[in-house]
Amino acid sequence: MLLGLKTWYEKLVLGHPKIILALVALLTLAAAAGLPRFKLDASADSLTLETDDSLDFFREISERYNSGDFLVVTYRYKGGDLFSDESLATMRRLQDELAMVEGVASVQSVLNVPLLYSPKLSITEVADGIRTLSSPEVDRELARQEFLESPIYKDLIMSADGETTAMMLNLTLDQKGLDLVRERDALRRQRNESGLDAAQAQRLEAVSAEYLQHRTAQEDAARDRVQEVREILTQYEGSAELFLGGLTMITSDMIAFIQSDLMVFGAGILIFIVVTLLLIFRQARWVLLPLTTCVTTAVIMLGLLSWLDWRLTVISANFVALLLIITLAITIHLAVRYREYFAEHPEWDRFQLASATVAFMAKPCLYTGLTTMVAFISLVVSGIRPVIDFGWMMTMGVTVALVLSFLIIPASLMLLRKRDAGQGADNSHAFTQVFSRFAEHHKGVVLGVAVVAAIISAVGISRLKVENRFIDYFDDSTEIHQGMLVIDQRLGGTINLDVVLNKPEEAAPAFEGEEDPFAAEFSSEDDAAEAEAEAEADPFAAEDPFAADDPFAASGSESQDPDAYWFTVAGLNQIEQLHDFLEAQPEIGKVQSLATLYKVAQDLNDGGLNDFELAIARQSLPEEINQVLVNPYWSPQAQQARITMRVMETDPNLRRDELIRRIYAYAENEMGIAPENIRQTGMLVLYNNMLQSLFKSQILTLGAVFAGILLMFLVLFRSLSLAVIALVPNMLAACVVLGGMGLANIPLDMMTITIAAITVGIGVDHAIHYLYRFRAEFAKDGDYIATMHRSHATIGRAMFYTAITIIAGFSILALSKFVPSIYFGLLTALAMSAALLGSLTLLPLLLVLIKPLPKPAEGNGPGKPAAAVEACAG
């Protein structure tokens, strides 16, 4: 079968090189035509688990409370007093311009929020109308004090020093997007649980396509909106210090980072490839052929992704760089082997050289490609959609790289004239043989270092964590970092967290109790007695059908409106207790809920409020107060209350999962809230769910990688001992990088989770090439030591070239402004360095010590023809 494939390949590719290259060129042009359709995705969906039920709940709460996305503009007047005429006039012009931006539903600032303490109003006066800072004759000093001290605005709209204020740009809720994504997710869950019929499957495909199209349009509009806001802010930079924040802005900038990384590092790695190939081979053809193969592979893959509308995310932003490096590694192995044959058999013609190179390298390259694919396919078990997509993208990319390398380079060599001018002597084998001599003469040192590295790595792995600060993802020179810092430290926190409370089951209307249902409404026993007398005199009063429209006829909001439980003294006291607990947590900044209104109402009333007064207040509150203090925190239809808070990302002690558990523990154990009546949501919860899945994903990913590669080694080498020997250095390299992360306090995140799998997938290529060559060399004389030195002098050079290329290529990512990309580049470079050292020292030493290969048959001496040696190797 293998002989038939070889014959077929020689006839098709080596026999018709011009046709093959023409077909590759046409395919490349067709793929390139799709590049204008290429899209990037940095949406919130890419930061969450694909099957997270909390995501649907988050969308439900966003829709119920009309809490769409928002942008935050921080404003600090450079001319002095924030409340001066000039400052307020500048702020008013800025606010008016921002309100005109398409997609901005409203703008809240110190200029238009209700003032209740400037001067202090009674509840009756609040019902008569509200004042704002823009109202005539408002005392600005009193307003300043209100913004600094009021429970409504403290740490929310103005910094503690009174110099920085925030404008909240509330964006229009994307109702259509919510409807589409919830329908899509519901169909996905049904498909996974019970299956879909034909009509439902068709609807799932249709709604998925419609949502993707709609989301693309929304993301384009969002980027245009952010750009328009920035252009407006630029006009005011002379008079104010301004920063822009918010999830939409972060998403927009992350896409800009991805684009920059694609362009800058793609170009940087191409330049690096040219320089590397010139230094290694010093011949133009060995620069142009690998470079052409790398570029063609990248164009075809990007074009294919474009035609499939498969988008790159933050996770797959390094896809191009990784693909170029993997393709280059394959081409270097082909080039080195071709040049070896050329040096050994200068009399061979082009066909013999190309055919021998392909015949010898096909099997190891195929297995290295397959093991790399296994590593990337293993990422699909992560449960994180962008990580899954990255795994499939790289699997496809490695396949394309493998195929194109064995098409472009051999076909091109068939058309190029044989020449050795300028090739020069390659003395790199002298360097690689340093490792083989060290392994031979310092066996104890090699094994000791490996054992120590394993122990230290185990300690480091035990310290691995998933907690990280989102702000640390961005270089401190970026606007994202600076804006988040200002909002976080001066204006009450950055990332949102909500606590949603459902009405307790035992909360019954007041008139069902055994005690006097009216007693709580009156401030004295005389009032209660008078009410009882009136009730006895008119026994039909309680049955008056019009009583519900009269707030004074109610015995309390709860008795007349069962859905208003959270607007009673009992409900508000419960909210207030949890509200105060949340405010006391060091990681939490601003907390808002119905308790905020309750505290203010008690203060304005100069004392406590009863249910009757709460019912009156609720019905008489002006719309401006309802929009700010009631509607965002209470849903009478759902019998639900909501506490919102912002968590400070800059807090060095922030542990998201521990904070979430602490809140649940207090609510359930200290307050007696039933678990089914409390739930937390918000981006903090969704992001935490993703982070907490990383440990499990890392174990599953590495387990799948090692199992798959071990199985492939068994097929390739037909020896368990060889398979284990090949796996040990790569397992150690993976442990070194994970242990290094733990010791350096670098947390696991969506990007670093892929490093271990990539390390094994790419690093194991060294082991395959080395063992494959080692077996061929061992067949000549059966001498393990001599075989080790010869292998280092031949395949060791190619391993050294490719490893140095990969290490330096990934190190270029350290120039990124996106910190996860920096970690990804440097940690992968560290891992590949460990894999190279292991393959050049520990791997050959294990072969020498264990001696897993059978003695070669007689006649396989040093003079044995090359074809026979290759047959033994196969």
Secondary structure as UniProt FT lines:
FT   HELIX           2..9
FT   HELIX           10..14
FT   HELIX           17..32
FT   TURN            33..34
FT   HELIX           35..37
FT   HELIX           44..47
FT   TURN            50..51
FT   HELIX           53..64
FT   TURN            65..66
FT   STRAND          70..77
FT   TURN            78..79
FT   TURN            82..83
FT   HELIX           85..99
FT   TURN            102..103
FT   STRAND          104..108
FT   TURN            110..112
FT   TURN            118..119
FT   HELIX           123..128
FT   TURN            133..134
FT   TURN            136..137
FT   HELIX           140..149
FT   TURN            151..153
FT   TURN            155..157
FT   TURN            160..161
FT   STRAND          165..171
FT   HELIX           175..193
FT   HELIX           198..234
FT   TURN            235..239
FT   STRAND          240..245
FT   HELIX           247..281
FT   HELIX           285..307
FT   TURN            308..309
FT   HELIX           315..318
FT   HELIX           319..344
FT   TURN            346..347
FT   HELIX           350..377
FT   HELIX           378..382
FT   HELIX           385..415
FT   TURN            421..422
FT   HELIX           428..441
FT   HELIX           443..462
FT   HELIX           470..473
FT   TURN            476..477
FT   HELIX           479..490
FT   STRAND          495..502
FT   TURN            505..506
FT   HELIX           510..512
FT   TURN            517..518
FT   HELIX           519..521
FT   HELIX           525..537
FT   TURN            539..540
FT   HELIX           541..543
FT   TURN            545..546
FT   HELIX           547..549
FT   HELIX           551..553
FT   HELIX           557..560
FT   HELIX           562..567
FT   HELIX           569..583
FT   TURN            586..587
FT   STRAND          588..592
FT   HELIX           594..604
FT   TURN            605..606
FT   HELIX           611..620
FT   HELIX           623..625
FT   HELIX           626..630
FT   HELIX           631..633
FT   STRAND          634..635
FT   TURN            636..639
FT   STRAND          640..647
FT   TURN            649..650
FT   TURN            652..653
FT   HELIX           656..665
FT   HELIX           666..670
FT   HELIX           675..677
FT   STRAND          678..681
FT   HELIX           683..717
FT   HELIX           720..743
FT   TURN            744..745
FT   TURN            750..752
FT   HELIX           753..781
FT   HELIX           784..793
FT   HELIX           795..811
FT   HELIX           812..815
FT   HELIX           819..837
FT   HELIX           838..842
FT   HELIX           843..850
FT   TURN            858..859
FT   TURN            862..863
FT   HELIX           866..873
//
